[in-house]
Each structure stands twice: as structure tokens, then as C-alpha cells.
Amino acid sequence: MKKISDGARLILFVSIIIAIVFGVTVLPAVQFNDTAIRMFAPERLEFSGRGFDGRVHGTHILKTEHGEITLNNFARVFSDDNTIIMIYSDSFANGRATHNLVIDGIEIPPTIGITFSRHRSHQIARLQLHDQEIVLSNIPLDVREIDLEPRGAGDIVMSVTNIPAYIELSDFTLLHHYDFDNWLFLGSLRIYRDTGLWELRNVHSGIPVNFPGEAELVRFRSITFGANWGEFIDGELFE
């Protein structure tokens, strides 16, 4: 039996090391709570940064405070800090990911993008809805994004792109919306959990308000009212 030469041993050793490095790099495992998720991530070979895109191997269920997310084989995600930071909306669009998320009683549409918090482990920070409709206490709104970690005021901030022609509050105050030439609302709805108040803002064109018994509309930049379209409380005039 022929002996393996020193050169052949070196080549074999180097080949094994390269295969191990390749496997660890391209087939990394990340954690989400107690779930280990194997990924296929050839982008890591570029060594362009800490975070990387990858495709999930197998089926995994991620439990969150708002429901469960199921990642199926080849779902596209972004990983950093040894965990999943983002699930891309195309994964939900092509059926490689599904969810049953409900945010404060709001059923979330099936096709969304999800970003997880870097400050609160494995908690959802933002949902990208891409102008899809949600129903909030029987009122339909087109929403671009739901922010669960807003930097400013509010516990939940929704970027709203369209509302009905008018919304009636519990005290019969009417909130109007300019409905011509496909005018977008381009505002936000802020929800304050501690006080039970909601704030609707539209700094671009304002919110025309018709108070009970008044003929003329008053235009506000923002208005504050009770939760679930409760009674009008206060407003900032549009000037």
C-alpha cells in the first residue's frame, strides 16, 4: 500500500479546513428563543459585514408576544447578532412564511415584512404593510407601517395613507378626509396604552372636523380622542 506523501497530506488537511470553514460560513445556525435555525447564506462568503441575508432550512415556528410566525424551507430572512432580525415580505407573498399575528386586537394581513427589535430580544419592532388595509374598531385604514418601538410619543404608531371619507367619533364628531384626485391621507395614528388615548395626525393637509351642531368645518393638524374612536378631546389647529 502506497504511503501518502507529505504534500498530499497537506493538500488533504487544507481541503478539510476549507470545507469546514465553507460549511460554517455558508450554512450557519442562528437562534430565536430556544429554536436553532439552520440557514443557507452564500452571501457570507463576501465578508461584507456582520449581518447577512439567508434562506431558512427546514420549518420553524417563532413564538412572539403577538402570535406565531412559521418559517418554511427557503424563507428569506436577514440575520445579525446570531439571530433573525428581519423576515422579508416576499417570504410571506410566496408562501414560504405565514403568521397569525394580532396587534392590540388588530388582525394583521398575511403578506407583510417583519423587523425584530435590537433592544428587546425577539420582540417585534415594526411591521411593513405596504399600504394594505387593516380594520381598526370597524374602521378601515390603509397602513404603510406599524411601529411598535416609536422614538417619539405613543406606544404604537401607524403610518396611514388613506382613511374613509369620514369617521364618526362616539360623540358624533365627524372627521373628514379630502377625497379628490386620489389624494392620499399621509398621516399617522398614535395609540397610547397608559392613557387610553388615540391621536390622529395629518400635517400635510390637515383633518377637517365637523363638531355636532356646527355647520362649518374646523381643520386640525392633529386631534386627540378616546380609544376606539371615542369622544373628541383636543386638537392642534392647522395654520
Secondary structure, 3 states (H helix, E strand, C coil): CCCCCHHHHHHHHHHHHHHHHHHHHHCCEEEECCEEEEEECHHHHHCCCCCEEEEECCCEEEEECCEEEEECCCCEEEEECCEEEEECHHHHHCCCEEECCEECCEECCCCCEEEECCCCCCCEEEEEEEEEEEEECCEEEEEEEEECCCCCCCCEEEEEEECCCEEECCCCCEEECCCCCCCCCCEEEEEECCCCEEEEECCCCCEEEECCCCCCCEEEEEEEEECCCCCEEEEEECC
